[in-house]
Amino acid sequence: MINKISLPDGYQVVWSDEFGNNTLDKTIWSAEERRSGWIDGECQEYCGENCISVKDGYLSIKPHLTTNNSGEPRYLSGRISTLGKKDFTYGRIVARMKIPKAKGLVSYIRLMPTEGYDKETDNYKEFPLHGQIDLAEISGSRPDEAVSRVIFGYPFTQRSGSYRRLNIDFSSEFHIFSCEWDQDEIIFACDGKEYYRTSYWFARSGETEEPYPAPFNKPFHVAIGVSVSSDSVSNDSPAKSDDNDTELLVDYVKVYQKHLHPRQVVRPARILTLDVDGTENKSRIKNGDNNAFYVAEGDLNANVCFMEDELIITPSFVAGSSDETRLLQSGFPFKKDETYEFSFDGRVDEERTIKCQFESDEDGKQIIEPYTTRLEQHWQKHRMLFKVPEDYKSASVVFAIDPISKASIHIRNISLKRRPMNEDRRKFIAVCGVWDDSDNYSLFLRALQNEELNRDYVIASFTFTATNSGTTQAELELEFADLLTRMDLAAIIVFGEMIKTKDVIDRLSEIGHAKDIPVITFQHKLKGCINADFEYASGFRKVVEHVVEEHGAKRLDMFGGFENNPFSEERIRVFKEVLEEHGIDSSKSKIFHGDFWQARAMEVMDDVLDKGYDLPDAIICANDSMAMGVCDSLRKRGYSIPEDVIVTGFDGIWQGQFHTPILTTCELDYPRISEQILLRIREWDDYKNKADDEFFIAYKPLFMQSCGCKVGSDFPWAKLVDVLTEENQDSFRHMLEMGRFVSRMTSSDNLDDAADNLRNSIWMWKSQYYFVGINEQADCCHSIFHGRGNRYSNAQKFYRMRYPIPDYDIILKTDSNINVLLFRQIRSDKQAFGYVVNGYNRISLRSEQRFEEFGLFVNAAVNAVNNNRKLITKYKANELLSEQDFLTGLYNRRGFFALINKMINSPANSGKILSLFSIDMDRLKTINDTYGHENGDIAIQTLGRAIQKFVRDNGVAARYGGDEFAVAIVSNAKLEDKVKDIRNEIEQSADSDPAMTDKPFEVGVSIGISEQTIDRSIDIEDMILEADSKMYADKMARKRIRGV
């Protein structure tokens, strides 16, 4: 439940009412009296304060059904307004309300025009010439949807938007509705989330029109009430006497204003921007004086009209697919080799496709292949970028509509414009690796960030998942690799040792060869490629020599990586060689194996120290991670480094720079990396014919604190602490925001909802470039989020995108301030959905980590939405969803009993044992109150998965609601003696669920069981009562154990 929302800068409260008294504040409000039928379609009487009260800090409006003297129904209700008392112009109004849930009732809060009120007639004259703003209107029969409107014009014209989310019920708890009313924009929000805004309105009566922004530039007042719909305007049955206990509760109403600087505002231009076709046709539908569409053939009786800024097409019949309706506008000149962008916003009353075509007016020839666009029930922008193969003096834009449905098609913002392309642009260097080796991969990417390279090239990183060739996952990885075919590349760099999947490595190589560009493979020799590697031995040798020669170490031991690992074995060999070269018997040195891992090295060090290990002069480690584990183990026991023993690492990962002590290590020769890559790119014609071309990148030593070359005072510790603190805070904030994002998305079935949620979740990271694209049909990429800074867009569909991102040519400009793009695939185990892209000027390990976090969370959200879509599709097909709990995916009570009946009536189950479990989640209220309802939902979902995992295919699991679950299992033996084991299994399964990672709470359950043999005498109701009784007894016993 949301209690408050933040306000934009500059707003101050001008008046508010929190209903703290026991009576209505008459200095603010008037309780209105209105006859029945005062508004068409409404049958209530507003009867002053008879249905209005102020109690317990809330305003209550309680409709009442009674009868008149003739015994006919009489509906009484309440309406209050600030007319003549608190009128205002421009500002922000916020109200916190809970609406009554009852058929026939409509709750509202709206702004009404003060000047439009006629005292003589006690009514609003020429409605809605003077305007009306519906902050929120909610039907009691549809308490999950709030509608907001801007009403204007004469006769009636309106613009509206609605807020509807799964698992939201405006009658079950309070919600905050707000409206920000400015000179040229009106914005509506619920619980702080914007869902509709408009700038288009007018004040017109016949041919007379007041200047914009009339009518919304004059004083308005607030009106709150509950109306009762008549049968003629509502699909609901009328209100009943049973509904007399329902009430609208208002917690507060607040009005804010800020200082406004008067400015010249203009109404947005009419949205259709195509030129006039110059023909005369009685079927033409005019849009202003200069624009026109007309029905050329097909359904000539189709209803085609303009509703202000919308073109609305309603077919008059449904027929065969050959009878398409063609709505066109002609007269557009196209020039050869020019690039054009055609776009429009579209929605439909029933999901369908339409075609967009471009045809020569001379011979009807198709200029380009038609685009098939899929329109959905919410507004989406459709964008097509194309190049014209020859000159056309005159051509037509055509919407071709197959008569497969009589549902209306809504189109607006139609635009055709020339799109200048940036020809003087940089190229990409694609770097392909695996995030599992993030430290080394990050070091390499950062090595490519230098002014010389970024002047001509943008780095594009593609992170794959190491998997086996020939698997479904490998096939999905190949699809991801194919994005490179659509990029203007200068080179492809492949980390074969990281990727490991042969199919992917081969595909990347093929793409590079097909483009005739250098393919540089690191640590994976491949025929026809430039084979590069890191030269570890020389750098590692210098570290060992330094410890022996400069620090006089005579007794040295070593931590290698995995046994028999070639990288580990090479460093062990070098270690022994250096010792022998300096007259030290290497056979006396102990070699430990820490598996290249900090925790494992620490574990091994702890073990040898516990056994009385005699410390040598120095411990040489094959990488930094193990060196940190060794240091941590030594410091726990009071040893000082390097005073008691020298410890060195290797590979220069970032953690070593912040470790105590700061590690002596080696780092890559960064300048040589970019130098060698640029050399191959710039002189490719010379290099591509060379057989077995290769180069090596050496490591150079960094002698730091852990060997004694530097002391603590040599390092800027305060700065290091600040860096670590900031990165830690950034990690916490990002994980928190992304967790909230996924939690909000788990119940959504609309991918475009992601944009609204993402917009609220990335407030700290606006400088990045974002693109989240979902592949739909073969030539359509559905962008659910796209933009940079504060300019984000969503609900866009791009057709036949030549490049993987829509603003490809802008990114490649030298002044774009984007030098690195990170790509990650969005997929499930069996299906690729699309990809996510982030762009940066410069990257750090933290920004790469944040990208991987972002990618993982977006992946989870897209998977959740797609899963929800599948559930809803199944529901539409066979009403399965009516028997399913949407939050957990388990059956609900209805589905549970339907399946139990099938189970006990199945002849195959006769004589078997039915075990019926009542399962209740422990401490859900505490989780909700302490950690929020989002975490409560996560806990419920986690328990649902754990219960389903226990049940498997042996029975049925259900969630009744809240924290109540049930399970029915048919088997040959009773399970009552195993209840404790079953509880442990469920709790352990929940605890190991990935969703519970780092959660500050645990999921526990109380269980009761009832068992009977399946025969004609079985009584399910008795079994449920018995199982519930045992469950409550178990819950009380567990509370006593916890001391509650």
BAGU-361395 format. One record per residue (C-alpha): x, y, z. Coordinates in steps of 0.1 Angstrom, whole numbers, plus 2048, in hexadecimal, padded with zeros to 3 digits. Layout:
! BAGU-361395
XYZ;...
! end
This chain:
! BAGU-361395
800800800;80F8227F6;80983E80F;81B85A7FD;82D8647DD;84887C7D6;84189D7C5;8548AE7A9;86A8CB7B3;85A8ED7B9;8378E27C4;8288F07E5;8088E67F6;7ED9017F0;7D18EE802;7CA8CB80F;7B18B8824;7BB899837;798895846;7A589686A;7858A5878;76489487E;7518AA865;7558B6842;76B8D5840;7528EF832;76D90782A;7798EF80F;75C8D9805;7378DC7FD;7218BD7FE;70C8BF7DF;6E78B77DA;6DD8AB7B7;6BE89B7A9;6BE87879A;6C8879776;6DC89A77A;6F6889764;6EA873748;6EE84E74F;6EF853775;6D284B78C;6DF8577AE;6D38757C2;6EF8897D3;6E08907F4;6F68A8807;708899825;6F087C829;708863819;728876823;73B874844;75E87A851;76B860869;78C850874;79F86985F;78D86083E;77286F829;756855823;73D857807;72483A80C;70A8357F1;6E98287FD;6CC8167EC;6A981B7FA;68681E7EB;66E83C7E5;64A83D7EF;6418297D0;65880D7D9;6708157BD;6968147C2;6A58357CE;6CB8397CC;6DB8527E4;6FF85C7E2;7188787EB;72C8917D7;7428AD7E5;7548C97D3;76A8E77D9;7558FD7C2;75A9227CB;7709197E9;7909097DC;7919107B7;7B49107A6;7C5911785;7E28F977E;7F38E4798;7F58C17A4;7D88B07B6;7DE8907CA;7C487A7DB;7C78597EE;7A88447EB;7988227EE;77981B7D9;75A8077E0;7577E57CE;7347E27C2;7227DF7A0;7137FF793;7288167A9;74182E799;75A8417B0;76B8607A2;78087E7AA;78189978F;7888BD788;76A8D277C;76A8F476B;760910783;757929768;74290E756;72B90B774;70A91D770;6FA927792;6D892E783;6D490B774;6EA8FB78F;6FC8E9774;71B8E975D;7128FC73D;71B8EF71A;72D8D1728;7498CA721;7528EA710;7638F772F;7768D6735;7778BB74F;7958A775D;78D88576C;7A987E784;79C85A789;77B848782;77882478E;75B80D789;7527F87A8;74E7D9791;7717DF782;7867E97A0;7A67E178F;7A47FD775;7A682377A;79C83975D;7A885D759;79A875740;79D898731;77C8A3723;7788C170D;7688D06EE;7448D56E4;7368BC6DC;7478A36F2;76B8996EC;782886704;7A5878708;7A985C721;7C2844730;7BE828749;7D3818764;7CF7F3768;7E77DA778;7E37B5781;7E07B07A7;7D47D47AD;7B17D97BB;7A97FD7C3;78E7F17DB;7A57DC7F1;7BD7F77FC;7C581C7F8;7D58297D9;7E284C7D0;7D585D7B1;7E587C7A4;7E1895787;7FB8AE77D;7EA8CA76A;8018E2758;7FC8FC73D;8018E4720;8018C1730;7EB8AD747;7FB88E757;7EA87276A;7FB85A782;7F183F79B;8088377B9;82284D7AA;82383B788;81985076A;80183E752;7F285973C;7FA87C730;7EB893716;7F18B5707;7D68B56ED;7B58C66F3;7A18E46E7;7848FA6F1;76D8FC6D3;7489016CE;73E8FE6A9;756914695;7619286B4;78091E6C6;79292E6E3;7B892F6E2;7CC9126F1;7CF90870D;7AB90F713;796901723;7B08F573C;7BE918744;7A392375C;79891B780;78C8F8787;77F8E87A7;7818C57B6;7638AD7B7;76288B7C8;7448747C7;7358527C1;71B84F7A5;70383279E;701828779;6E081F769;6DC800754;6DC814734;70081F737;70F80374C;7147DF745;7117D976A;6F17D077C;6E47ED792;6F07F17B5;6DF7DC7CF;6D77E07F4;6F37C87FB;70B7E37F0;6FF7FC80B;71E7F5820;7367FE805;747821807;7608377F5;77C84080E;79385E808;7B186181E;7BC883812;7BA89C7F5;7D78B47EF;7DC8CF7D6;7FF8DC7CD;80A8F87B7;82B9077AB;83492879E;82C929779;83D93F761;824948746;83093B725;823938702;8149156FD;8069076DD;7F08E96D7;8038CC6C8;8008CA6A3;7E78B2695;7FA892695;7F6886671;81489565E;81088663C;80A89D61E;7EA8A260A;7E488A5EE;7D48A55D7;7B78905CC;7928945D0;77F8775DE;75F8755F2;76E85A608;78B870613;78D876638;79D89863E;7B58A0659;7B78C665A;7BC8D7639;7DB8C662C;7D88A1634;7C2885628;7BD860627;7A284F613;79682C60E;7A18215EB;7937FE5E9;7867E15FD;76D7EA618;76280C60A;74880E626;76280A642;75D82565C;77C83A65A;77D85A66F;793871682;78D8766A7;7A38946AC;7C68846A9;7BB8606A2;7B384F681;79A834689;791819670;774802678;76E7E765D;7497E3654;74C7BD64D;76279F651;76A78D631;785778620;7A9783621;7A878F5FD;7917AB604;7A97C2616;7A17E661D;7BB7FF611;7BD820622;7D6836610;7E585960B;7F88615EB;80F87A5DC;8308745EE;8518785DB;86D85F5E4;8918635D9;8A98475D1;8C083A5ED;8B0852606;8A7843628;883849634;872842655;84D83A656;83D838678;81B838689;80B8306AB;7F18156AA;7DA8016BF;7BC7EA6B9;79D7DF6CB;7A77BC6C3;7CA7B06BB;7D27AD696;7EA7B667A;7E97D065F;8017D7642;8137F763A;81B7FB615;82D8155FF;8228155DB;8298285BC;80C83E5B1;81583958D;81381358A;80A8075AD;82C7F65B0;8377EE5D3;8548045DC;8607EC5F7;8527CC605;8337D361B;8377D4641;8207BE656;81A7CE677;80A7BE695;7F47D66A9;7EB7CF6CD;7D07DE6E4;7E77F96F2;7F88156E0;81980C6D0;82F81E6B7;83880C697;857817685;86480D663;885819654;88B81362F;8A081E611;88F8245F0;89F8125D2;89682D5B8;88584E5B3;85F8515B6;84E8725AD;82E8685BF;82784B5D6;80C8405EF;80D835614;7F4819618;7E5808637;7D87E762A;7BF7D7641;7B37B363D;78E7AF647;794796662;7837A967E;76A7C6682;77E7D36A0;78A7F769C;7AD801694;7BB8216A3;7D8833692;7E985469B;80B866699;80F85B674;830868668;845864648;867876648;889875638;8A2866650;8C687364A;8DF858652;90185E660;91A850647;93985D659;937845677;94C82E68C;94C808689;9487EE6A4;9627D76B2;94E7B96C0;95C7A86DF;94C7876E7;951776709;940768727;93677B747;94075D75D;964769759;95A78D760;97B799770;991791752;976799739;9717BB749;9967C274A;9987BB724;97B7D271C;9897EE730;9AA7E971E;9987F36FE;98D81470C;9A582E6FF;9A284D6EA;9B383F6CB;99D8216C9;97C8326D2;98284D6B8;97B83469D;96A8176AE;94E80E6C7;9537EF6DC;9357D76DB;9377BC6F5;92279C6F2;921786710;91876270A;912744721;92A727720;916708715;91A6E8701;9176E86DC;8F96D86CC;8E16E26E9;8C36F86E8;8D77126FC;8F27126E1;8D87186C6;8CC7366D9;8F07436DD;8F47406B7;8D57566B2;8E576F6C9;90676D6B6;8F3775696;8EE7996A2;91179F696;907799672;8F27B9674;90F7CF681;9297E466F;9477D267E;96D7DA67C;9777BA68F;96979D6A4;97C7936C4;9737716D2;97D7646F4;97B73F6EB;98873270C;96B74471D;94F73C704;959717700;93B7106EA;94A7056C8;92A70D6B4;92A7316C1;9507366BB;94D728698;92F73F690;94175E69C;95E754687;94874F668;93877166D;95978266E;96677064F;94677863C;94B79D644;97079A63B;97C7A965C;99579D676;98978168D;9A07816AC;99D7636C2;9AB7646E5;9B77436F5;9A672E6DB;9BA7276BB;9A472769C;9AD723678;9AA742663;9A9759682;9C376E693;9CC75A6B1;9D476F6D0;9DC7656F3;9E8773714;A0C76D71C;A09764741;A2B754747;A42772744;A2D78875B;A2A76C775;A4F765773;A5678A77B;A4178879A;A537697A7;A7577779E;A6C7987B0;A637867D0;A837717D0;A9C78C7C4;A8E7AC7D4;A8079E7F4;A987817F9;A7E7667FD;A8D743801;A6F72E80A;A527327F2;A3271E7EF;A177227D4;9F27217CF;9E97147AC;9C671279C;9B46F2793;9CA6D3792;9D56CB76E;9C86EC762;9E06F8746;9E071D753;9E7711776;A016F876B;A14712757;A17729775;A2270D78B;A3D704772;A49728770;A4972A797;A5F70B799;A7671777D;A7D73978E;A857277AF;A9D70F79F;AAE72C78C;AB473D7AD;AC271E7BF;AA27167D2;A976F27D3;A746F37C4;A6C6D07D0;A6A6DE7F4;A506F77EA;A2C6ED7F1;A126F17D5;9EE6F67E0;9D06F77C9;9B67137CF;9A370E7AF;9A77327A5;98D73B7BF;98F7517DE;97973C7F4;98A71C7EB;9AD72A7F0;9A2737812;99471581B;9B5704811;9CA71D824;9B471A843;9B96F4842;9DF6F483F;9E270F85A;9CC6F9871;9E56DD86B;A036F2876;A0F6FF855;A31710858;A2E731845;A4873682A;A57757820;A3E75B803;A1F74C7F5;A1B7507CF;9F874D7C2;9EE74679E;9D376179E;9C777E7B4;9A776D7C0;9BB7517D1;9D476B7DF;9B777D7F0;9AA75C7FE;9CD75480C;9D177781B;9AE77582B;9B775483B;9D8761848;9CA781856;9AF76E869;9CB75E87D;9DD77E884;9F877C86A;A0479B859;A0B79E834;A277A3829;A387A584B;A31780853;A2E77382F;A2D78280C;A0F77A7F7;A0C7817D2;9F177D7B8;9EE77F793;9D578D779;9CE7AF788;9A87AC78F;9987CB79E;9927BC7C0;9B77BA7C6;9BA7DF7C4;9A27E37E2;9AF7C57F6;9C27C9817;9DF7C6810;9DE7D27EC;9EB7B57D7;A0B7B27C5;9FF7A57A3;A017A877D;9EB7BA765;9E67B9740;9FB7CF72A;9DC7E4720;9EB7FA706;9F87DC6F3;9D57CD6F1;9C57EA6DE;9E67F06CA;9E57CC6BC;9C07CC6B5;9C27EE6A3;9E07E268F;9CC7C4682;9AE7D9679;9C07F5668;9D87DF654;9BF7C264E;9C77C0629;9EB7B7633;9E37A0650;9C578C642;9DB77762A;9F476F646;9F274B651;9F1744676;9F2769680;9F576C6A6;9FF7846C2;A037836E7;9FA79B703;A1279A721;A0B7A2745;A207BB758;A277B977E;A197D2797;A2D7D17B7;A167DC7D3;A107D87F8;A0D7B27FC;A327AD7F3;A3F7CB807;A477E27EB;A2D7FB7F6;A1E804817;9FB80E821;A02833820;A0B8307FB;9E682B7F3;9C98447F3;9B482F80B;999849810;99384A7EA;9938247E8;979822803;96483C7F2;9658287D1;95C8077E3;9408187F6;9318287D7;9338077C4;9237F57E1;90780E7E3;90380D7BD;9007E77BE;8E67E97DA;8D18047C9;8D27F27A8;8C97D07B6;8AD7E07CA;89F7F37AC;8A27D5795;8927BF7AF;8747D77B1;8727D778B;8707B1789;8577B07A6;8417C8793;8447B4773;83D792781;81779677E;8177A975D;80E79B73B;8187BA727;83C7BF71D;8377E4718;82F7E873D;8547E1742;85C804736;847815751;85880076B;87B80475D;87682A75B;871829780;88D811787;8AB821775;8A9843784;8CD841790;8DC83676F;8CD84E755;8EE855743;8EE832734;8E0829713;8C580E714;8B47F86FA;89F7D9702;8937C86E3;87C7AA6E0;87A7986BF;8577926B3;850787690;86E78267A;8727A7671;8667B8690;8797C36AF;8627CE6CB;8747E86E0;8667E8703;88080170F;8978186FC;8A9839703;8C284C717;8C2867732;89F871739;892869716;884846716;86B8366FF;859816700;83E8036ED;8508066CC;8527ED6B0;86F7EF697;86B7DD676;8887CF661;8A27DF677;8C27DE664;8D67E2684;8D17D36A6;8C87F56B6;8B28106A6;8CA82E6AC;8E881B69E;8F5838689;8F18516A6;90583A6BE;9218376A5;92685C6A2;9478676B2;9358806C8;91A8686D5;92D8646F6;92783E6F2;9468296EE;93B8086FB;91B7F36F6;9147D470A;8FD7BA6FC;8EB79E70E;8D1785702;8AF782711;8A375E711;895741723;8A471E723;891716703;88A7376F1;89D7576E8;8877766ED;89F7936E4;8BC7A66F3;8C57C370A;8DE7DD702;8EF7F7719;90681270C;92182671F;93C840719;95482C72F;94E80C742;95B7FE763;9567DC772;9397EA786;9277F7767;92C7D5757;91F7C4776;9017DC776;8FA7D3752;8FB7AE759;8E37B4777;8CD7C9760;8CD7AE745;8C579275E;8A87A576D;89A7AF74B;89E78B740;88A78075F;86F79A759;86B791734;86976C73D;84F774757;83A78973F;83D76E724;83375473D;815769748;80C76E724;80C74971E;7F674473D;7DD75E730;7DD74F70D;7D572E71C;7BA73E731;7AA74E712;7AB72C701;79D71671D;79772B73C;7B471A74E;7BD73B75F;79C73A772;7AA71C785;7CD72978A;7DD7417A3;7EE75C78F;8097647A8;8177417AD;80B72E78F;7FB7147A6;7D670C7A4;7BE7217B7;7A27137CE;78B70E7B0;7A56FB79C;7B06E77BA;78E6D97C1;7876D279C;7A66BD79B;7A06AC7BC;77E6A17AF;78F692790;7A86817A6;78F6707BD;7786677A1;79365778C;78F63178C;7B562E78C;7B663E7AF;79C6297C0;7AA61A7E0;7C86307E0;7D064A7FB;7C766F7F7;7DE68480C;7D16A8810;7E96C281E;7E06E482C;7FF6FA82A;80271D838;81F734833;82E740854;83476585C;82777383A;81979284C;83A79985C;84C79783A;8327AE82A;8347C7847;8597C684A;8667C2827;8487CC811;82E7BA7FD;8457B57E0;85B79F7F6;83B78F803;8317867E0;8547787D9;8517637F9;82F7567ED;83C74E7CB;85B73C7D9;8457277F0;82F71F7D2;84C7127BE;8596FE7DC;8376ED7E1;8346E67BC;8576D77BC;84C6C07D9;82C6B67C8;83A6B17A5;82369B791;8166887AF;7F969F7B6;7EC6C27B5;7F76E27C8;7E27017CD;7E37237DD;7C172D7ED;7CC7507F1;7E3764808;7FA74C81A;7E472D817;7EE710801;7E06ED7FC;7EE6CD7EE;7DD6AC7E4;7F168D7DC;7E466A7D2;7FC64E7DB;7FC62A7E9;80963480C;80164D826;81866B82B;80E67784E;82E66985D;84367D844;8346A084B;8536AD85C;8696A183F;8516B0826;8526D1839;8786D1839;8796C9814;8626E680B;8746FF821;8966F4814;88A6F67F1;87D7197F7;89D724808;8B27197EA;89B72B7D1;8AF7467BE;89475F7C6;89E75C7EB;8C27657E6;8CD7807FF;8A978280D;8A978C832;88D773839;88574E836;86673C82A;857724843;837710843;81E70085A;80F6DF84D;7F06CB855;7E66AA844;7C7695840;7C667382F;7AB65C823;7A763F80C;7966497EB;7746397E9;7506447E8;75064E80C;76D66780A;763689818;7796A580A;76A6C0821;7726AC840;7956A6834;79A6CB82F;78D6D3852;7A46B9860;7C36C584D;7BC6E9856;7B86E087B;7D96CE87B;7EA6EA868;7DF704882;7EB6ED89E;80C6EA88D;80E710889;8077158AE;8216FC8B8;83B70C8A1;83372E8B0;8387218D3;85A7138C9;8647358BC;8577458DC;83B7588CB;
! end
